[in-house]
Amino acid sequence: MHATRITILSESFPTQELYPFKLEVMSQTRHLDLTTPVTFFVGENGSGKSTLLEAVARRSGIHIWWPEQRSRVVYNPVEQDLYQYIKVDWVDGPAAGSFFAAEIFKNFAQNLDEWASTDPGQLKYFGGQSLLTQSHGQSLMSFFRSRYRIEGLYLLDEPETALSPRTQLDLLRLLYDMGRAGHAQFIVATHSPILLSCPGALIYDFNQVPVRRVEYEATEHYQVYKDFMENPARFFQDPLD
């Protein structure tokens, strides 16, 4: 274990009118204890789970490989400021690590190719070949297998996005094995019931206010998939609202 607690300093929020500070789940949740090598954040889109994950990365000094920012119709000056209002407790000081999100992985892979053009040895850390020459799922697993063998804190935002169910099982096994080895700690925002099944993992539900711990089979993700797989035809019996 590297990080042991995330504390949200809601009393210091600069505003309650703009995202993410207007989210009730942020103002009503005091802290999240991290007691297992693998912790999951679950919740609907917009619930704040990915925003808090990114804030933990920034607070921890972990670089995020965002591509060049473009102009937007509506500008939110505090959208990325949550990291200034959280605290991360550590066992032995901040740990090195990485932040993964599917939408920024291509940017990282392109940077890696540029580095490898002058120093091909860089690729040996990622399976020995360019991540851009592999399928998306293969390149992700090459990255995961190489990076997560290194001691550190790893933050993953919906890593299942480009992974087949079988490849999600590969990632699940990697999270479990590397966490059990004792040197890697993972915090993962996900919608995947496959990843959520990780034995011994801690699951925090952002659909509840304040955020609360939930057991695997009590998650909406598990229940929806289970109900659908048991009787897919039932989904089409009644018109959608």
N, C-alpha and C positions, 0 to 999 in steps of 0.2 A: 504494500500500500504506500502511496505517495501523498495524495490528498485525502483528508479525513472529514472535511465539512465545507459546505458552501453556505455562506450567510448573506442574506439579502438585506441591505441597509435602507429599507423603505422609508424610514423617517427622514432620510436625507435626499429623497428624490427631488429633482429640480422642477418637476411638473407632474400633474395628474391628468393632463389633457391629451398628451401625445403618446403614441406607442414607443416603447413597450411599458412606459411608466403608468399608463392608464389601465393596464391589465390588473384586474382584482387579484389574480393568482400571484402577481408580483408583490403587491402591497400587503397581502394577507399571509404570505409564506415567510417565516422567519429564517429557517435554515433547513438544509438537506444534509443529513449525515451520510457519509460514504464509508460503509463498513465491509464491503466485499470488493474483490478485484474487478468485478463487472457490474456496472450500474446502468439501468435503462431509464430514459425519459420517454413516456408515452403520452399521447393526447392528440386532439384534433389539430388540423392545420390552423395556425394563428393562436394556439394556446400558449405560446411562449417558450416551449421546450427547446427549439433550435436557437432562439434568441439568447436564452440563458447559457446554452452550450457554447455559443460563440463568445459570450461575455466571459466565461470561465477561461477560454483560450487566451483572450486579450489580457485578463487579469494575471494569468500565469506566464505571460511573456512568450506564448507560443505563436509563431508566425502563421498568418492565414494567407494563402496564395490567391487572393482575389484578383481577377483581371482588372484592367483599367476601368474605372467607374465612368458611367455615362450620365448625361443629363436626364432628369426625370420631370414629369409634369408637376408632381406634388413633392416638395422638398420637406423632409423631416429633419431638423437640425440635431435632434437627440436620438435618432434611430439606433445609433451604434454606441451610445454612451452608457449603457447599463453596466459595463465592466467597472466603471468608476464608483459604482454603488453596491458592489459585492465584495466579500472577503473570502479568501480561500485559506483554510488551515492545512498545514503540511506536517508530515512526520519529521522530515529532516530538511526543510527548506524547499523552495520551488524545484520541481523536476523538469528535465527536458521532455520533449514529446512532440506531437504533431496534431493538426486539426484536419479532418477529412470531410469534404462534402462533394457529392457527385458533380455539382455544377462548376466546381473550381478545379477538379482533378485534371481536366484537359489542359488548363493553363499551366499546372505544375508539370505535366508530361511534356508539354512544348518547351518549357524552360529546361527540363532535364535533357532533351534532345540537343538544345543549343549548347549546354555545358559539355555534353558528350562529343560534340563535333570537334572540340579542341582537346578533350580528355576522355577518350572512350572508356577508360577504367571506371568512370562514374556508373556505367551500366551494370557492373558486376554486383552492385548493391540491389539491383532490381531484376534479377533473373537473367542477366547477361545480354538482354536485347532491349531495343527501344520499346517503350510502352506504347508508342504510336503505331507500331507495326503489329501489335497483338489485337485480338478482339477486345471490346471494352471490358467484358467480364474477366478475360484472361489478364489484361493489364492491371485491373484492380487487384486481383488475387496475387499477382506478382509483387505489387506494391505492398499489400498487407503482409504477405509471408516474409518479405525482407525487412520491412520497417518494424514490425511488432516483435521481432526477436531481440530488439534493442531495449534496454531498460528505460522506462519512462511512463508518462501519462498520455493516453491517446483518446482523443475526442472525435467521435464519428457522428456525422449528421446524415441520417437516412442512407446508410451504405448499401441497403438492399435495392436501391432504385434501379440499377443496371444489372442486377444479378439474377440469374435463373434460380428456381427453388433448390436445385442440386448445389449450385455454387453458394447459395446462402447457407446450406449445411456445411460446406467447407469453411466458410467464414465463422460459423457458429463453433465448429470444432477448434478453430484457431484461437478464438477469443477464450474459450474454456481452457485450452492447454496452456496458452501464454499467461493467462491470469493465475492458473493453478501453479505455474512454475515460480510465481512469487516476485517477478521483477517488472511485470507490465500491469498497468491499471487502465481500465477502459470505462469511459462514460459515453453512452450511445443513445442518440435520439432515433427512434425507429417506429415504423408501423408494422414490422414483420413479426408474425406470431412464431415463425421459425427461430429467429434470433432471440426472441423473448423467452424461449424455452431453456435457455442456458442454465444448467444446474447451479443452484446457490446464488444466482444473481439477485440483485436488489432492483425492484421496479417502482418508479415514482410516477403517479398518475397526475398529469397537469390538467385534466378535465375536472378535478376536484379542487375546491378552495377551502383551506389552503392545500397545497400539494400534499398528497398522502401516499404512503406505501401501499401497494396492492399485490396480491398473489397472482401468479401467472394465469390460472384458470378463471380468475375474476376480471381480467382485463377485457375491455370491449373487443379488442383485436381477436383474442382467442374465441370469445363467444360468437362473434359474427361469422368468423371462418368456420367454426364448428357447426353452427346452425345451417349455414349454406351447404357445406359438404355433405351433411346428413340428409338434406332434402333440397337440392337445387331447384326443383320444379316449384316448390312453394313460393319462391321469390317472384314467379311470374303469375301467380294465381290472383293477386289483387293489384289493381292499378297503383302506381306510385302517387304520392300526394303532390 
